[in-house]
Amino acid sequence: MKKNIILTIAFSTIILAACQSKQKTDSSLIQEPLKEEMSSDLNSNSIDYQIAENYFVKNNAGKLEHPKIETLEKFNSIFGMATTMGKNGKPTTIDFSKQDVIALVLPETNLETSLKIVSLERDSTAGITLKFKKIEGKKQTFTTIPNFAIIVDKTDDANVNLLQIN
């Protein structure tokens, strides 16, 4: 009897310990600006933005005609909400009466792909230029649609140019 109780306690301890392991997050896939290349504080042409988090590209979205999205209906036709558990699990709130979204959606790929925002600036033609880096890694056993969406104020109402840098 004592032996059964000890075995039960040992087995339960092993099961509980196994359930508490944490998965390692690949920090190379986090869509953050490249800090070493950003000059938002030094450049008066820089435009403030916020990354729209916890959204995914819908499978039927098709090709994005223009990077600037000005309505909720257009945004919802391209992106879906990806709510997750935790305090930062809700999608970023977007108020289309005051804000627009600038999005980049690349073709589906089986390569590990990370997109990094380098800068968002007003250019010499009164347009907006979004500079980004595309970093490709190893081949995966599944496909993804590399993308990002950033939120800007509606006051920045200009044509948007996307510029990939190496």
MIZA-139241 format. One record per residue: residue number from 1; residue in three letters; chain; x, y, z of N, C-alpha, C, O in turn. Coordinates in pm, 1 decimal, always signed. Each point is the difference from the previous one (the first is absolute). Example, Ala and Ser with C-alpha at 12.3 -4.5 7.8 and 13.67 -1.06 7.14 Angstrom:
(1,'ala','A',(+1319.0,-569.0,+780.0),(-89.0,+119.0,+0.0),(+90.0,+120.0,+0.0),(+103.6,-1.9,+66.5))
(2,'ser','A',(-138.6,+106.9,-138.5),(+82.0,+119.0,+6.0),(-77.0,+109.0,+73.0),(+50.9,+110.8,+16.9))
***
This chain:
(1,'met','A',(+82.0,-119.4,+0.0),(-82.0,+119.4,+0.0),(+85.7,+124.7,+0.0),(-23.1,+93.7,-76.4))
(2,'lys','A',(+126.4,-94.4,+167.1),(+90.0,+113.7,+6.5),(+72.4,+20.5,-133.2),(+23.0,+112.6,-44.1))
(3,'lys','A',(+11.5,-223.7,-17.5),(+71.2,+4.4,-127.1),(-86.5,+64.8,-108.6),(+50.8,+77.9,-80.6))
(4,'asn','A',(-179.2,-108.8,+77.8),(-91.7,+58.6,-98.2),(-15.6,+150.2,+20.5),(-6.0,+75.3,-97.2))
(5,'ile','A',(-0.4,-31.8,+220.6),(-13.7,+144.0,+29.1),(+125.1,+73.9,-45.1),(-10.4,+107.1,-59.8))
(6,'ile','A',(+128.0,-161.7,+87.0),(+125.7,+64.0,-39.2),(+10.6,+6.4,-152.4),(+41.6,+102.1,-54.8))
(7,'leu','A',(-78.8,-210.3,-14.0),(+3.3,+0.4,-146.9),(-98.4,+101.5,-57.4),(+31.6,+68.1,-97.6))
(8,'thr','A',(-149.1,-57.3,+156.1),(-99.8,+96.8,-46.0),(+50.7,+143.1,+17.0),(-15.9,+81.8,-90.6))
(9,'ile','A',(+75.8,-51.0,+203.5),(+52.9,+134.2,+26.3),(+114.4,+30.2,-96.9),(+6.1,+110.4,-54.0))
(10,'ala','A',(+83.2,-204.2,+31.2),(+113.0,+18.9,-91.1),(-50.0,+23.6,-142.2),(+48.9,+89.5,-68.9))
(11,'phe','A',(-145.0,-168.7,+25.2),(-55.8,+14.3,-134.3),(-68.6,+135.3,-15.6),(+17.1,+66.4,-102.2))
(12,'ser','A',(-94.2,-25.0,+201.8),(-68.9,+129.8,-4.3),(+99.4,+115.6,-7.2),(-22.3,+96.9,-72.6))
(13,'thr','A',(+130.9,-106.8,+146.9),(+102.9,+104.9,-1.1),(+63.1,+12.3,-138.4),(+21.9,+110.7,-49.1))
(14,'ile','A',(+6.7,-222.9,-12.8),(+59.6,+1.0,-134.1),(-96.5,+62.2,-100.1),(+41.6,+81.4,-82.4))
(15,'ile','A',(-167.1,-117.0,+87.6),(-100.9,+54.6,-91.1),(-12.9,+151.5,+18.8),(-2.6,+73.6,-98.7))
(16,'leu','A',(-5.5,-26.4,+221.3),(-13.1,+143.2,+26.3),(+123.3,+76.6,-46.2),(-12.8,+110.1,-53.5))
(17,'ala','A',(+129.8,-165.3,+72.7),(+123.2,+66.7,-43.8),(+3.8,+9.9,-151.5),(+45.5,+100.9,-54.0))
(18,'ala','A',(-92.2,-203.0,-14.9),(+0.9,+0.4,-146.5),(-97.8,+102.2,-56.2),(+24.7,+55.9,-106.9))
(19,'cys','A',(-133.3,-30.6,+175.4),(-101.9,+94.7,-47.4),(+43.2,+145.1,+12.8),(-60.1,+87.7,-62.0))
(20,'gln','A',(+162.2,-61.1,+140.3),(+40.8,+137.5,+23.0),(+117.7,+43.8,-85.0),(+56.3,+106.4,+25.5))
(21,'ser','A',(-17.0,-183.8,-125.0),(+110.2,+42.8,-86.5),(-49.1,+109.7,-93.1),(-113.7,-2.4,-47.2))
(22,'lys','A',(+202.4,+99.0,+21.5),(-36.3,+113.2,-85.3),(+63.6,-17.3,-136.2),(+110.6,-52.6,-11.8))
(23,'gln','A',(-182.2,+97.8,-92.9),(+56.1,-5.7,-133.3),(+90.9,+119.4,-22.9),(-27.4,+110.5,+46.8))
(24,'lys','A',(+135.3,-134.1,-118.8),(+94.0,+106.3,-31.3),(-54.6,+78.9,-118.6),(-42.5,-58.5,-99.6))
(25,'thr','A',(+43.8,+190.2,+110.1),(-47.1,+86.1,-107.0),(+118.1,+40.5,-86.3),(+104.4,+39.4,+52.0))
(26,'asp','A',(-120.0,-48.7,-184.2),(+104.9,+41.7,-91.9),(-7.3,+150.7,-15.4),(-89.5,+51.8,-66.7))
(27,'ser','A',(+183.0,+18.4,+127.9),(-4.3,+146.4,+0.8),(+23.9,+59.0,-137.4),(-26.9,+118.4,-20.4))
(28,'ser','A',(+76.4,-196.2,-74.6),(+23.8,+54.9,-133.5),(-129.8,+22.3,-75.7),(-0.5,+70.2,-101.2))
(29,'leu','A',(-109.9,-128.4,+147.6),(-126.5,+15.6,-69.8),(-84.2,+113.3,+54.7),(-106.9,+28.4,-54.2))
(30,'ile','A',(+151.8,+37.0,+159.7),(-76.3,+109.4,+58.0),(+12.5,+121.9,-90.3),(+110.2,+37.8,-39.9))
(31,'gln','A',(-223.4,+23.2,+7.9),(-0.3,+111.8,-92.1),(+22.3,+130.3,+74.4),(-94.7,+73.6,+28.1))
(32,'glu','A',(+218.5,-45.8,+3.2),(+33.9,+124.1,+67.3),(+88.2,+82.0,-92.0),(+69.6,-55.4,-85.2))
(33,'pro','A',(-71.9,+186.1,+101.4),(+88.5,+82.9,-80.8),(+146.1,-32.6,+31.3),(+33.3,-39.1,+111.9))
(34,'leu','A',(+51.9,+55.4,-210.5),(+141.9,-18.4,+22.0),(+53.6,+122.8,+69.7),(+18.4,+104.6,-62.1))
(35,'lys','A',(+6.4,-117.2,+190.4),(+37.4,+113.7,+82.3),(+127.4,+68.7,-47.6),(+10.0,+122.5,+6.0))
(36,'glu','A',(+87.6,-200.2,-53.1),(+125.5,+59.5,-38.5),(-11.5,+83.3,-127.7),(+87.6,+81.9,-27.9))
(37,'glu','A',(-193.0,-101.4,-49.2),(-12.9,+72.8,-124.2),(-109.8,+106.1,+4.2),(-16.7,+74.9,-96.2))
(38,'met','A',(-56.7,-67.6,+204.0),(-106.3,+99.3,+8.7),(+54.6,+132.1,+48.4),(+88.1,+5.0,+85.8))
(39,'ser','A',(-141.9,+103.2,-142.6),(+45.0,+132.6,+41.2),(-120.0,+90.3,+22.0),(+2.5,+117.5,-36.7))
(40,'ser','A',(-108.0,-172.2,+96.7),(-124.1,+75.1,+15.0),(+17.2,+124.3,+86.6),(-67.2,+100.4,-23.0))
(41,'asp','A',(+157.0,-105.3,+123.2),(+19.4,+115.8,+84.9),(+83.1,+107.2,-68.6),(-13.4,+118.6,+30.2))
(42,'leu','A',(+99.5,-160.5,-123.2),(+90.9,+93.8,-63.4),(-54.4,+55.9,-130.7),(+43.9,+106.4,-43.5))
(43,'asn','A',(-136.4,-173.6,-19.1),(-48.5,+38.7,-131.4),(-139.3,+59.5,+12.0),(-92.1,-66.0,+48.1))
(44,'ser','A',(+76.6,+190.0,-91.5),(-129.8,+66.6,+12.0),(-101.4,-52.6,-100.3),(-119.0,+29.2,+12.1))
(45,'asn','A',(+163.7,-106.7,-111.7),(-91.0,-58.0,-98.3),(-61.1,-131.4,+47.1),(-87.7,-54.5,-67.0))
(46,'ser','A',(+132.0,+3.2,+180.0),(-49.9,-126.9,+51.9),(-146.3,+11.2,+39.3),(-46.0,+104.0,+47.1))
(47,'ile','A',(-25.9,-213.7,-67.7),(-142.3,-5.7,+32.8),(-17.2,-104.4,+110.3),(+52.0,-111.1,-9.5))
(48,'asp','A',(-125.1,+148.2,+113.3),(-27.0,-93.7,+109.1),(-98.2,-107.3,-47.0),(-91.5,+26.9,-77.8))
(49,'tyr','A',(+112.6,-147.3,+126.6),(-89.4,-110.7,-32.7),(-6.0,-97.2,+115.9),(+82.4,+3.6,+91.4))
(50,'gln','A',(-181.5,-90.0,-97.2),(-17.1,-106.7,+97.4),(-20.1,-129.1,-76.7),(-72.8,-2.2,-99.3))
(51,'ile','A',(+135.7,-104.9,+143.4),(-16.9,-128.9,-66.9),(-134.2,-60.0,+39.2),(-32.5,-9.1,+118.4))
(52,'ala','A',(-44.9,-31.7,-217.8),(-128.3,-67.1,+24.4),(+31.2,-146.3,+31.8),(+41.4,-76.1,-87.4))
(53,'glu','A',(-61.5,+38.3,+211.8),(+36.3,-134.3,+44.8),(-122.0,-90.4,+8.2),(-113.1,+45.5,+16.9))
(54,'asn','A',(+139.7,-174.7,-29.5),(-101.2,-106.1,+12.0),(-103.5,+3.3,-112.4),(-120.2,-13.3,+23.3))
(55,'tyr','A',(+169.6,+31.2,-144.6),(-81.8,-12.9,-120.5),(+69.2,-98.5,-93.2),(+122.2,-14.2,+4.0))
(56,'phe','A',(-200.3,-54.1,-88.4),(+55.8,-91.0,-99.7),(-62.9,+30.8,-134.7),(-108.7,+57.4,-6.7))
(57,'val','A',(+176.8,-95.4,-100.1),(-51.6,+20.4,-135.4),(-94.5,-114.6,-33.1),(+34.4,-117.0,+16.1))
(58,'lys','A',(-152.1,+151.6,-61.9),(-98.2,-102.4,-36.9),(+46.9,-71.8,-126.5),(+64.2,+59.7,-86.5))
(59,'asn','A',(-97.2,-188.3,+77.1),(+40.9,-81.1,-114.9),(-57.1,+51.1,-131.6),(+62.6,-15.9,-104.7))
(60,'asn','A',(-179.2,+76.1,+108.7),(-64.3,+47.2,-122.0),(+23.4,+149.2,-25.8),(-71.1,+60.4,-80.3))
(61,'ala','A',(+168.5,-1.4,+146.6),(+22.6,+145.1,-10.4),(+47.8,+42.6,-138.6),(-32.5,+110.1,-44.4))
(62,'gly','A',(+107.0,-192.8,-23.1),(+52.0,+37.9,-130.8),(+112.0,+102.1,+12.9),(+50.5,+26.0,+109.3))
(63,'lys','A',(-12.7,+31.2,-222.9),(+110.1,+96.5,-2.1),(-47.9,+135.6,+50.4),(-110.5,+43.8,-32.1))
(64,'leu','A',(+193.5,+21.1,+110.0),(-30.7,+131.5,+54.5),(+31.7,+104.3,-107.0),(+116.0,+16.2,-37.8))
(65,'glu','A',(-218.1,+54.6,-11.2),(+18.1,+97.7,-107.8),(+79.0,+122.4,+45.3),(+92.6,+43.5,-68.5))
(66,'his','A',(-128.8,+11.2,+182.5),(+66.0,+118.8,+54.5),(+36.8,-28.5,+145.5),(-75.8,-65.2,+71.7))
(67,'pro','A',(+191.1,+113.6,-28.5),(+40.3,-27.8,+138.2),(-82.7,+74.1,+104.9),(-5.1,-41.7,+115.7))
(68,'lys','A',(-59.8,+151.8,-155.7),(-77.2,+77.5,+97.0),(-143.9,-50.8,+4.1),(-66.8,-11.8,-102.8))
(69,'ile','A',(+20.9,-18.1,+225.1),(-136.8,-47.3,+21.0),(-71.2,+105.4,+83.1),(+43.2,+30.6,+111.1))
(70,'glu','A',(-153.0,+25.9,-163.8),(-66.1,+113.0,+64.6),(-135.2,-32.3,+61.5),(-59.0,+84.6,+67.1))
(71,'thr','A',(+8.3,-207.7,-89.4),(-131.8,-34.6,+54.0),(+4.7,-134.6,+72.8),(+82.1,-86.5,-30.5))
(72,'leu','A',(-171.2,+71.9,+126.0),(-11.9,-124.5,+74.9),(-40.7,-115.1,-91.2),(+48.8,-111.9,+15.9))
(73,'glu','A',(-137.7,+138.6,-111.0),(-46.6,-104.2,-90.9),(+115.6,-56.7,-82.5),(+12.4,-121.6,-14.3))
(74,'lys','A',(+71.2,+208.7,-39.1),(+115.5,-44.2,-78.6),(+97.0,-77.5,+88.7),(+50.9,-104.7,-40.1))
(75,'phe','A',(-24.9,+156.2,+161.1),(+89.7,-67.4,+93.5),(-51.6,-139.4,+33.6),(+76.7,-96.3,-1.3))
(76,'asn','A',(-205.6,+84.7,+31.3),(-59.7,-129.7,+35.6),(-3.2,-97.8,-116.6),(-7.9,-120.9,+21.6))
(77,'ser','A',(+14.0,+171.0,-145.3),(+3.7,-90.3,-114.9),(+139.3,-61.8,-17.7),(+15.0,-100.8,-69.0))
(78,'ile','A',(+87.1,+161.9,+131.7),(+137.6,-48.3,-12.5),(+46.9,-70.9,+126.5),(+63.5,-105.2,-7.2))
(79,'phe','A',(-94.9,+163.1,+123.3),(+51.2,-50.2,+127.3),(-111.0,-55.1,+87.8),(-113.8,+46.8,-3.3))
(80,'gly','A',(+149.7,-146.7,+81.3),(-87.7,-54.2,+102.7),(+64.8,+19.2,+135.4),(+121.2,+19.2,+9.0))
(81,'met','A',(-200.8,-24.2,+96.3),(+52.3,+15.7,+136.1),(+56.4,-131.8,+49.9),(-59.2,-106.1,-20.1))
(82,'ala','A',(+174.3,+114.0,+85.5),(+66.1,-118.4,+55.8),(+15.1,+17.7,+150.0),(+110.7,+17.4,+51.0))
(83,'thr','A',(-221.9,-22.0,+18.0),(+1.0,+16.7,+145.1),(+68.8,-119.8,+64.6),(-25.3,-115.1,-35.4))
(84,'thr','A',(+113.3,+145.5,+131.5),(+68.6,-105.5,+74.1),(-20.3,+23.2,+148.7),(-48.7,+105.5,+40.9))
(85,'met','A',(+85.6,-203.2,+39.3),(-13.9,+14.3,+144.4),(+110.2,+90.5,+53.4),(+105.3,+14.4,-62.1))
(86,'gly','A',(-130.1,+45.4,+175.7),(+99.8,+85.7,+62.9),(-41.4,+146.0,-6.9),(-97.2,+35.7,-66.6))
(87,'lys','A',(+173.2,+48.4,+137.0),(-39.9,+140.5,+7.0),(+22.6,+74.4,-130.7),(-64.8,+102.0,-23.4))
(88,'asn','A',(+154.7,-149.6,-62.7),(+24.3,+65.1,-129.1),(-60.7,-80.2,-114.1),(+47.8,+7.0,-113.2))
(89,'gly','A',(-151.4,-82.0,+141.8),(-58.1,-89.1,-98.6),(-104.5,+61.0,-91.0),(-36.3,-59.9,-101.2))
(90,'lys','A',(-12.9,+178.1,+135.4),(-103.0,+62.7,-83.1),(+64.5,+73.2,-117.2),(+108.3,+56.9,+13.8))
(91,'pro','A',(-174.9,-58.4,-129.4),(+51.3,+76.4,-113.8),(+1.9,+150.3,+31.5),(-83.8,+50.0,+75.1))
(92,'thr','A',(+179.6,+19.8,-133.3),(+11.5,+143.9,+17.3),(-126.2,+66.9,-53.4),(-46.4,-32.5,-109.2))
(93,'thr','A',(-8.4,+125.3,+185.8),(-120.1,+72.5,-41.9),(+36.8,+104.0,-105.4),(+97.6,+73.5,+15.1))
(94,'ile','A',(-177.0,-68.4,-122.0),(+22.5,+97.1,-106.7),(-126.9,+82.2,-17.0),(-107.7,-55.6,-21.5))
(95,'asp','A',(+119.8,+188.4,+31.1),(-112.3,+91.6,-18.4),(+13.2,+63.7,-137.9),(+74.8,+96.2,-17.6))
(96,'phe','A',(-147.5,-150.1,-80.1),(+12.6,+46.4,-137.3),(-54.5,+140.6,-22.2),(+18.8,+55.8,-108.1))
(97,'ser','A',(-85.0,+2.6,+206.1),(-41.6,+139.9,-13.6),(+118.9,+93.1,+24.3),(-1.6,+115.3,-43.1))
(98,'lys','A',(+105.6,-165.4,+112.6),(+117.9,+81.2,+32.2),(+129.8,-59.8,-53.2),(+102.2,+68.4,-4.8))
(99,'gln','A',(-105.6,-195.9,-35.3),(+122.5,-70.1,-36.6),(-16.3,-76.4,-131.3),(-110.5,-38.3,-38.6))
(100,'asp','A',(+223.5,+17.4,-28.6),(+8.5,-86.4,-117.1),(+97.5,-111.7,+31.6),(+72.8,+6.0,+99.0))
(101,'val','A',(-71.8,-108.0,-183.6),(+93.3,-111.0,+13.7),(+85.0,-6.2,-126.1),(-50.6,+12.8,-111.5))
(102,'ile','A',(+179.1,-32.5,+130.7),(+90.0,-27.4,-111.5),(+42.2,-144.9,+15.7),(+52.7,-39.8,+103.8))
(103,'ala','A',(-76.6,-38.9,-208.5),(+23.8,-144.5,+9.9),(+88.7,-49.0,-113.2),(+1.5,+55.2,-110.0))
(104,'leu','A',(+71.0,-159.0,+140.6),(+79.8,-70.7,-99.4),(-35.0,-147.2,+11.5),(+9.8,-58.2,+107.9))
(105,'val','A',(-50.5,-1.9,-218.4),(-33.8,-141.7,-4.2),(+79.4,-61.5,-114.9),(-19.6,+35.9,-116.1))
(106,'leu','A',(+108.2,-127.7,+148.8),(+82.0,-67.1,-99.8),(-63.8,-132.3,-39.9),(-88.3,-49.4,+70.2))
(107,'pro','A',(+131.5,-8.5,-182.0),(-55.1,-129.6,-41.4),(+31.9,-110.7,+100.9),(+97.4,+7.9,+74.8))
(108,'glu','A',(-180.8,-109.4,-74.9),(+17.3,-115.9,+88.3),(+134.6,-65.6,-27.8),(+41.2,-11.9,-115.4))
(109,'thr','A',(+27.4,-30.6,+221.4),(+131.8,-60.3,-14.2),(+21.5,-109.1,+104.2),(-62.4,-0.4,+106.1))
(110,'asn','A',(+151.9,-91.7,-139.1),(+36.9,-102.3,+98.3),(+135.6,+31.7,+63.5),(+56.3,-83.9,+70.2))
(111,'leu','A',(-3.9,+203.8,-94.2),(+123.4,+43.6,+64.1),(-32.3,+81.6,+124.0),(-94.8,+78.4,+0.6))
(112,'glu','A',(+174.0,-97.2,+104.4),(-14.0,+82.4,+119.4),(+28.7,+144.3,-43.8),(+109.0,+30.0,-48.7))
(113,'thr','A',(-207.3,+58.9,+66.5),(+14.0,+136.8,-49.3),(-36.2,+99.0,+109.6),(-103.7,-11.6,+65.3))
(114,'ser','A',(+191.0,+108.3,-47.1),(-20.9,+104.3,+98.5),(+1.7,+133.8,-71.5),(+87.5,+25.6,-82.7))
(115,'leu','A',(-184.4,+60.1,+114.5),(-5.5,+134.8,-56.5),(+29.6,+99.0,+110.8),(-61.7,-5.1,+106.4))
(116,'lys','A',(+155.1,+94.4,-130.3),(+40.1,+98.7,+99.4),(-21.4,+139.9,-57.7),(+46.4,+30.6,-109.8))
(117,'ile','A',(-116.6,+52.9,+184.3),(-19.7,+138.3,-41.2),(+127.0,+77.9,+32.5),(+46.9,-1.3,+113.8))
(118,'val','A',(+8.0,+68.6,-213.4),(+120.4,+80.4,+19.6),(-38.6,+144.6,+28.0),(+50.4,+61.0,+94.3))
(119,'ser','A',(-140.6,-5.7,-177.1),(-42.8,+138.7,+22.3),(-131.8,+27.3,-71.1),(-37.9,-69.0,-94.7))
(120,'leu','A',(-30.4,+172.0,+143.4),(-121.1,+51.1,-62.7),(+16.7,+151.2,-3.4),(-1.3,+65.9,+104.0))
(121,'glu','A',(+16.9,-11.8,-224.0),(+32.8,+142.0,-13.1),(-78.2,+65.6,-112.8),(-40.5,-64.2,-96.9))
(122,'arg','A',(+20.7,+194.7,+113.4),(-55.9,+80.5,-106.8),(+113.7,+27.3,-97.6),(+107.8,+43.5,+40.4))
(123,'asp','A',(-132.1,-69.0,-169.7),(+107.2,+20.0,-97.5),(-10.0,+136.3,-67.3),(-87.2,+80.2,+33.6))
(124,'ser','A',(+176.4,-54.2,-128.3),(+9.1,+132.9,-62.3),(-119.8,+33.8,-88.3),(-20.5,+116.8,-32.9))
(125,'thr','A',(-58.7,-216.2,-6.1),(-117.9,+24.4,-83.6),(-127.8,+7.9,+82.4),(-109.6,-12.3,-54.9))
(126,'ala','A',(+121.8,+32.6,+185.0),(-112.8,+7.0,+93.9),(-73.1,-133.4,+11.9),(-113.9,-5.4,+46.5))
(127,'gly','A',(+179.2,-100.6,-88.1),(-53.3,-134.1,+19.4),(+61.4,-61.4,+124.5),(+77.1,+64.5,+71.1))
(128,'ile','A',(-111.9,-189.1,-45.7),(+53.8,-72.8,+114.8),(+78.7,-118.9,-52.4),(-48.2,-74.0,-85.8))
(129,'thr','A',(+169.4,+55.4,+137.2),(+82.7,-114.3,-37.7),(+20.3,-88.5,+122.0),(+48.8,+44.5,+103.9))
(130,'leu','A',(-86.9,-170.0,-118.7),(+20.5,-100.5,+103.8),(+114.9,-88.7,-46.4),(-11.4,-71.6,-99.5))
(131,'lys','A',(+122.2,+77.4,+173.3),(+115.8,-84.0,-31.1),(-4.1,-121.8,+91.5),(-23.1,+11.6,+120.3))
(132,'phe','A',(+46.3,-129.5,-180.1),(-3.4,-123.8,+77.1),(+106.5,-95.7,-49.7),(+49.3,+11.5,-112.1))
(133,'lys','A',(-14.9,-106.7,+198.6),(+91.5,-107.9,-34.7),(-76.5,-131.1,+0.6),(-85.2,-23.8,+85.6))
(134,'lys','A',(+116.9,-60.3,-182.0),(-54.6,-135.4,-5.4),(+115.8,-95.1,+26.2),(+98.3,-1.2,-74.1))
(135,'ile','A',(-110.3,-78.1,+179.4),(+105.8,-93.6,+38.1),(-56.1,-141.2,-14.2),(-95.6,-37.7,+67.7))
(136,'glu','A',(+157.1,-39.2,-156.9),(-44.2,-137.1,-22.2),(+93.9,-97.2,+67.9),(+121.8,+17.9,-0.4))
(137,'gly','A',(-180.2,-120.7,+58.6),(+77.3,-101.3,+70.6),(-15.6,-136.1,-64.0),(-10.2,-13.8,-121.9))
(138,'lys','A',(+8.6,-85.4,+207.4),(-1.6,-138.8,-46.6),(-138.8,-40.5,-50.7),(-101.1,+64.3,+28.5))
(139,'lys','A',(+101.2,-172.9,-104.1),(-123.1,-56.1,-54.3),(-81.6,-61.2,+113.0),(+55.5,-59.7,+92.3))
(140,'gln','A',(-188.6,+74.9,-99.9),(-91.0,-53.1,+101.8),(-87.3,-108.0,-61.3),(-6.6,-13.4,-122.2))
(141,'thr','A',(-59.4,-62.5,+205.6),(-88.9,-105.2,-48.6),(-142.3,+51.2,-20.2),(-90.6,-78.1,-28.9))
(142,'phe','A',(+70.9,+207.6,+43.9),(-130.7,+62.5,-17.6),(+19.7,+134.1,-70.1),(+112.8,+47.2,-14.6))
(143,'thr','A',(-221.4,+13.0,-28.0),(+9.7,+129.2,-67.3),(-61.4,+109.2,+86.9),(-88.7,-25.6,+81.5))
(144,'thr','A',(+137.3,+146.8,-100.4),(-51.8,+116.6,+69.0),(-14.5,+113.8,-100.8),(+54.5,-4.7,-110.2))
(145,'ile','A',(-128.8,+106.3,+150.7),(-13.4,+121.6,-80.0),(+66.7,+111.6,+79.3),(-59.9,+54.2,+92.9))
(146,'pro','A',(+184.6,-19.0,-129.0),(+68.5,+107.1,+73.4),(-76.5,+131.0,-15.1),(-42.4,+35.9,-109.9))
(147,'asn','A',(+25.2,+35.1,+221.3),(-76.6,+123.4,-4.9),(+27.3,+84.9,+122.2),(+51.7,-48.2,+100.8))
(148,'phe','A',(-87.1,+175.5,-110.8),(-10.3,+86.9,+116.2),(-100.1,+109.1,-30.8),(-28.0,+30.3,-116.0))
(149,'ala','A',(-24.7,+27.6,+220.8),(-92.8,+112.4,-12.6),(+38.0,+100.8,+107.6),(+20.0,-35.7,+116.1))
(150,'ile','A',(-10.4,+161.6,-156.1),(+29.0,+106.2,+96.4),(-111.8,+103.0,-5.3),(-65.2,+18.9,-102.7))
(151,'ile','A',(+45.4,+46.0,+214.3),(-107.6,+97.2,+14.5),(+60.3,+139.8,+2.1),(+93.4,+27.1,+75.5))
(152,'val','A',(-148.0,+62.1,-159.6),(+45.7,+139.2,-4.9),(-120.8,+91.8,+12.9),(-113.0,-41.6,-25.5))
(153,'asp','A',(+136.7,+166.4,+65.0),(-107.7,+98.1,+8.4),(-50.0,+35.4,-139.4),(+76.8,-1.2,-96.2))
(154,'lys','A',(-206.5,+32.8,+85.2),(-57.7,+39.5,-127.8),(+58.5,+130.4,-51.9),(-10.3,+28.7,-119.2))
(155,'thr','A',(+71.1,+50.3,+205.8),(+59.6,+125.3,-45.4),(+113.7,-25.4,-98.8),(+34.0,+87.1,-80.1))
(156,'asp','A',(+23.5,-205.0,+86.1),(+103.8,-37.2,-95.0),(-66.5,-58.7,-124.5),(+14.5,-118.4,-30.3))
(157,'asp','A',(-87.5,+204.1,-40.7),(-78.5,-42.0,-114.9),(+79.7,+23.1,-127.4),(-7.3,+107.1,-60.2))
(158,'ala','A',(+82.7,-207.1,+19.8),(+83.3,+11.6,-118.8),(+13.7,-137.5,-63.5),(-37.3,-101.1,+59.5))
(159,'asn','A',(+91.2,+98.4,-181.4),(+27.4,-127.2,-65.3),(+111.9,-71.6,+74.5),(+93.5,+63.4,+48.9))
(160,'val','A',(-103.4,-194.3,-40.7),(+98.1,-79.1,+73.4),(+83.4,-81.2,-98.9),(-53.5,-69.0,-86.8))
(161,'asn','A',(+185.3,+78.9,+101.9),(+93.4,-78.6,-80.1),(+70.9,-97.5,+92.9),(+47.2,+38.2,+107.1))
(162,'leu','A',(-40.1,-165.0,-148.9),(+71.7,-101.8,+76.1),(+135.9,-19.4,-64.6),(+10.0,-16.3,-121.6))
(163,'leu','A',(+94.5,+18.1,+203.1),(+135.9,-13.5,-50.7),(+73.6,-106.7,+79.6),(+27.6,+16.9,+118.8))
(164,'gln','A',(+4.1,-128.4,-186.8),(+74.5,-107.2,+65.4),(+148.1,+32.8,-9.4),(+51.5,+29.6,-107.8))
(165,'ile','A',(+16.9,-35.2,+223.0),(+143.5,+24.9,+1.1),(+72.5,-127.4,+40.0),(-57.3,-89.1,+62.7))
(166,'asn','A',(+182.4,+82.6,-99.6),(+78.2,-120.8,+30.6),(+82.0,+17.2,+124.3),(+71.5,-91.8,+40.0))
***
